[in-house]
Amino acid sequence: MMESKGSENPSKRQRTSSSYASGPEKDIAVLLKEMEDYEPTIPDAVTTHYLEKVGFSTDDKRLKRLVALATQKFLYEIIHDALQYSKLGKGAKDKSKKKILKMEHLALSLKLHGINVVKRDFLVDSLETLKTMSNQ
């Protein structure tokens, strides 16, 4: 049974190798074209805020979404690695299906990606709080 191309879901269509055959410039052009329709997990407003905060400004929505996609991938890798550390920490005897992300697992994952997390002993919001804690 043959289906017409018009009835296919565009996201399910297979791309032929000839559509990417013209080299890296065409690959980038195709990727940027696809970014127009892509809705990243990180909203455009959040991406725009942080890009402007570090001094980068652009009106190109595709570029902002490309940055959001790269950020999303980076975060997913960190979370995935932390989950793997969590599974290793449970051991074979714990059969619970509940997944708990602990700071120690997240810190190990972040360290693997070049981010060092230093856990402070405690945080005091004011000198008054510190005095109150020491008097108890």
GITA-V727305 format. One record per helix or strand of 2 or more residues. SS is the DSSP state (alpha for helix, beta for strand). FROM is the first residue (numbers start at 1). LEN is the number of residues. If there is no record, write none. Layout:
BEGIN
ss->[SS;SS]
from->[FROM;FROM]
len->[LEN;LEN]
END
This chain:
BEGIN
ss->[alpha;alpha;alpha;alpha;alpha;alpha;alpha]
from->[5;17;24;44;61;103;127]
len->[3;4;12;10;30;10;9]
END
